[in-house]
Amino acid sequence: MGDLSSHASEAKSNLLLISLVAAVFGYLLPWVVAPSAPMTLGAYDLAEWLSLHPSQHHTSPPLQAVLFLRLQLVLLSLMLGAVSANKPWRLVSAIVIVLLAIGQLPPPEFIKDLGNINYRQQFALALTSLIAGLLLLYIRHSRLRSIVLVVLPLAGTLTVVAGVSQALGVFTSLHANGTVGLGVWIFVASYVACFASTVIAGAWRARTHSRT
């Protein structure tokens, strides 16, 4: 029974890792597709484009849709940390988390423009990704890791829907006729896979323990 439980846990970890890799791939694909090729944007570029639109500076909080889109890399970093805790590939995951954090940093101009809310948002998210992601690599409590891998995909799905919906609203206001791109579907499917595999594994583990 112990070997079976160990194999099931390893299979779940591998599935979660594959799902996160797919999510990164989905993040790079178009999230909004428009008739004009320059307006077909992935999540990162879409967030940058939205940060320049005046309407986003009057939301509460400011740059709300931008925050929702950028937040996904933070969630991925945290989930990667939770999945990789106490695993042989932990060092590789730590490197990936650091790279994801670096990729979220604002441009060097941030040092001379500390009042820029867009730059501050980027810096805060990058710092959160780095610190929280690396800390989760050392969490030994499996129940806490499971909670992270259930709550974050749910939060991610909700914020993806909210962010893309607001982005499409801006596109509509500009008569750009944007539609949801393939990247969104792959990204959300990855969240669903992470959530489902964690819940199913938890239910199976609880059922196994009740029989012993």
Secondary structure as UniProt FT lines:
FT   HELIX           2..28
FT   STRAND          30..33
FT   HELIX           37..39
FT   STRAND          41..42
FT   HELIX           43..51
FT   HELIX           54..58
FT   TURN            62..63
FT   HELIX           64..84
FT   TURN            85..86
FT   TURN            88..89
FT   HELIX           90..104
FT   HELIX           108..112
FT   TURN            114..115
FT   HELIX           117..136
FT   TURN            137..138
FT   HELIX           142..173
FT   TURN            174..175
FT   STRAND          179..180
FT   HELIX           182..211
//
